[in-house]
Amino acid sequence: MSDANSEPEGPEAIEHAHDPEVLQLAAKVFDLARHGDTDTVAAYVDAGVPANLTNDKGDSLVMLAAYHGHGSTVEALLQRGGDPDRTNDRGQSPLAGAVFKGEDEVVKVLLAHGADPSKGTPSAIETARMFQKTELLRQFGVE
């Protein structure tokens, strides 16, 4: 590496990603997102943890916070570059997860940051239809 701020590339990056300390830190940050510890998650992202970090199932920090109903954590991650539409390995989006769980505050936060209700499988639109959430369908611009 040429300077302290550059990211490792090639074999060095792969070796770094399998470092037990790195994996332990990632697991901790995923748990913080799941539990809605907004200030700590934000501090880790501000210190260099990627806002779009994903776990072994493809769940991003945004997905975990959204699914568990932590609107303020979702907001903090989105303000720091988190992708509101990033789907996991099963094709599920944070917005569809929030609709499924009935997390209206999270839905509002994601929509305010440009989440696309047609993304994912099933999409947030399909999920809202499945559970007959007509108010959400109106918010999504469909009936």
C-alpha positions as CSV (number, residue, x, y, z in Angstrom):
1,M,0.0,0.0,0.0
2,S,1.2,3.4,-0.8
3,D,-0.5,5.4,2.0
4,A,-2.4,4.6,5.2
5,N,-5.7,5.6,3.7
6,S,-5.6,3.4,0.6
7,E,-7.6,0.1,0.6
8,P,-5.8,-3.2,0.0
9,E,-6.3,-4.7,-3.4
10,G,-5.9,-8.2,-4.8
11,P,-4.7,-11.1,-2.5
12,E,-4.1,-8.6,0.3
13,A,-7.7,-7.6,0.3
14,I,-8.9,-11.2,0.4
15,E,-6.5,-12.0,3.3
16,H,-7.7,-8.8,5.1
17,A,-11.4,-9.8,4.7
18,H,-10.8,-13.2,6.3
19,D,-8.9,-11.8,9.3
20,P,-10.7,-13.0,12.5
21,E,-10.6,-9.5,14.0
22,V,-12.2,-8.0,10.9
23,L,-14.9,-10.7,10.9
24,Q,-15.5,-10.1,14.6
25,L,-15.9,-6.4,14.1
26,A,-18.3,-7.0,11.2
27,A,-20.4,-9.3,13.3
28,K,-20.5,-6.7,16.0
29,V,-21.7,-4.0,13.6
30,F,-24.4,-6.2,12.2
31,D,-25.7,-6.8,15.7
32,L,-25.6,-3.1,16.4
33,A,-27.8,-2.5,13.3
34,R,-30.1,-5.3,14.3
35,H,-30.6,-3.8,17.7
36,G,-30.9,-0.2,16.6
37,D,-27.8,1.2,18.3
38,T,-27.8,4.2,16.0
39,D,-25.0,6.3,17.5
40,T,-22.5,3.4,17.6
41,V,-23.4,2.2,14.1
42,A,-23.0,5.7,12.8
43,A,-19.6,6.1,14.6
44,Y,-18.3,2.8,13.0
45,V,-19.4,4.0,9.5
46,D,-17.9,7.4,10.1
47,A,-14.7,5.6,11.1
48,G,-14.6,3.6,7.8
49,V,-16.9,0.6,8.0
50,P,-18.8,0.6,4.7
51,A,-22.4,1.8,4.9
52,N,-23.3,-1.0,2.5
53,L,-21.5,-3.8,4.3
54,T,-23.3,-7.1,3.9
55,N,-23.3,-10.4,5.8
56,D,-23.0,-13.9,4.5
57,K,-26.7,-13.8,3.5
58,G,-26.3,-10.5,1.6
59,D,-28.2,-8.6,4.3
60,S,-26.9,-5.0,4.4
61,L,-26.8,-2.9,7.6
62,V,-29.8,-1.0,6.1
63,M,-31.7,-4.3,5.7
64,L,-31.0,-5.4,9.2
65,A,-32.0,-2.1,10.8
66,A,-35.1,-1.8,8.5
67,Y,-36.3,-5.3,9.2
68,H,-36.0,-4.9,12.9
69,G,-37.8,-1.5,12.9
70,H,-35.0,0.9,13.7
71,G,-35.9,4.0,11.6
72,S,-33.3,6.2,13.2
73,T,-30.6,3.7,12.4
74,V,-31.8,3.3,8.8
75,E,-31.8,7.1,8.5
76,A,-28.2,7.4,9.8
77,L,-27.0,4.7,7.4
78,L,-28.7,6.2,4.4
79,Q,-27.3,9.6,5.3
80,R,-23.8,8.0,5.2
81,G,-24.3,6.4,1.8
82,G,-26.3,3.3,2.5
83,D,-28.3,1.9,-0.5
84,P,-32.0,1.9,0.2
85,D,-32.6,-0.6,-2.6
86,R,-29.8,-3.1,-2.0
87,T,-31.3,-6.6,-2.1
88,N,-30.0,-9.6,-0.1
89,D,-29.1,-12.9,-1.6
90,R,-32.8,-13.9,-1.6
91,G,-33.8,-10.8,-3.6
92,Q,-35.5,-9.1,-0.7
93,S,-35.3,-5.3,-0.4
94,P,-35.2,-3.3,2.9
95,L,-38.5,-1.6,1.9
96,A,-40.3,-4.9,1.3
97,G,-38.9,-6.2,4.6
98,A,-40.2,-3.1,6.4
99,V,-43.6,-3.5,4.7
100,F,-43.7,-7.2,5.7
101,K,-42.9,-6.4,9.3
102,G,-45.4,-3.4,9.5
103,E,-42.6,-0.9,10.2
104,D,-44.3,2.2,9.0
105,E,-41.7,4.6,10.3
106,V,-39.0,2.7,8.4
107,V,-41.1,2.7,5.3
108,K,-41.3,6.5,5.4
109,V,-37.5,6.9,6.0
110,L,-36.7,4.6,3.1
111,L,-39.2,6.3,0.7
112,A,-37.8,9.7,1.7
113,H,-34.4,8.5,0.6
114,G,-35.6,7.3,-2.8
115,A,-36.3,3.6,-2.1
116,D,-38.0,2.0,-5.1
117,P,-41.2,0.0,-4.1
118,S,-40.9,-2.1,-7.3
119,K,-37.4,-3.5,-6.3
120,G,-36.9,-6.9,-4.9
121,T,-38.7,-10.3,-4.9
122,P,-41.4,-9.9,-3.7
123,S,-41.3,-6.2,-4.1
124,A,-42.7,-3.8,-1.5
125,I,-45.7,-3.3,-3.8
126,E,-46.3,-7.0,-4.0
127,T,-45.9,-7.3,-0.3
128,A,-48.4,-4.5,0.4
129,R,-50.9,-6.1,-1.9
130,M,-50.4,-9.5,-0.3
131,F,-51.3,-8.0,3.1
132,Q,-53.9,-5.6,1.8
133,K,-52.1,-2.5,2.9
134,T,-54.0,0.0,0.8
135,E,-52.5,3.1,2.4
136,L,-49.0,1.9,1.6
137,L,-50.1,1.2,-2.0
138,R,-51.3,4.8,-2.2
139,Q,-47.9,6.0,-0.9
140,F,-46.2,3.9,-3.6
141,G,-48.4,5.5,-6.2
142,V,-50.3,2.3,-7.1
143,E,-53.7,0.9,-6.2
